[in-house]
């Protein structure tokens, strides 16, 4: 009998640590795991928690240049080595001792859960330490060293998957994954993000549609700054489900960066944990509708490391384990006391932000009509006009 959820974790993953003051603090991973434990999500025969070894250089070389892997190894031993041409030793990606090993472990974690799901030993897989979607074949980028999402997708393609859909709802464009499968029609990448006109990495526009052999297999929905729950859910629903259904994937790989939240310090969207949970549930449901439940869910960005990331990704693990937690549920007191003692802050008392009623948020469906006077509808229409006809869909009605 298949495990319900295969989850990647041990305390060693907090070694992905760019140093004091860096936005991507490993605290977010530690607190997520602690909150999962408080809810008992790592317990029971239906959940398997694993701590993989590092991916070998041979495995990493399937998606990364050998010279880049060698540079990461060098930086791991000597963080002062001048390797800026590889994106290492920069403000975004400062080198640190052991960087190669922990980054390769994260990559192997995503590959491992993809294998478990594809071979049927697990229904769903979760690696909240992963989702490092900016890493490029030849360089680090945007806090990402090795691209674990791309490695998982590559393994799936090499082991029999004919169609893999990758959906990325991080506030930042999933540029690294898109680039690695830019000209591969076996992979549909869909990125819903804040527009690159104002936010790193400055890419991901509606007319960025893929290479000559895969036009339409890169889909981008850039959103204006300030978008809130209702508009975000309207945009997601107007674009993502129709394309995923049309593609008929064998398996879904999704990235759940929590930096879309209204308190995140690096982006400018205004999304609640409640809405993040609705999108995660929708993607989970699509996996059951379309590909027998084969679903690999990854973490990603998220820089409000105490109040947002742990709650958002605990929900993600709970959904994968089929043990959904209501957004109205109180956060366990022991976890709150631990946060207060360690960080001197009061974390949110509930598993949601109070923006929904019984887990529901009102939003206008696309079928209610297009309003060209609103920025969100113009963004939706631009994405639909660019991509839908290439999949045999009508950009007005499907």
Secondary structure as UniProt FT lines:
FT   STRAND          3..8
FT   HELIX           11..15
FT   TURN            20..21
FT   HELIX           27..38
FT   TURN            39..42
FT   TURN            45..46
FT   STRAND          47..50
FT   HELIX           57..60
FT   TURN            61..63
FT   HELIX           66..77
FT   TURN            79..80
FT   HELIX           84..86
FT   TURN            97..98
FT   HELIX           99..119
FT   STRAND          122..127
FT   TURN            128..129
FT   TURN            133..134
FT   TURN            137..138
FT   TURN            142..143
FT   HELIX           148..158
FT   TURN            159..160
FT   STRAND          164..168
FT   HELIX           175..180
FT   TURN            181..183
FT   TURN            185..186
FT   STRAND          187..194
FT   TURN            196..198
FT   TURN            200..201
FT   TURN            206..207
FT   TURN            212..213
FT   TURN            215..216
FT   STRAND          218..223
FT   TURN            225..226
FT   HELIX           229..247
FT   STRAND          251..255
FT   TURN            259..260
FT   TURN            262..263
FT   STRAND          270..271
FT   HELIX           273..291
FT   TURN            292..293
FT   STRAND          295..298
FT   TURN            305..308
FT   HELIX           309..320
FT   TURN            321..322
FT   TURN            327..328
FT   HELIX           333..343
FT   TURN            358..359
FT   HELIX           366..368
FT   TURN            372..373
FT   HELIX           375..387
FT   HELIX           388..391
FT   TURN            395..397
//
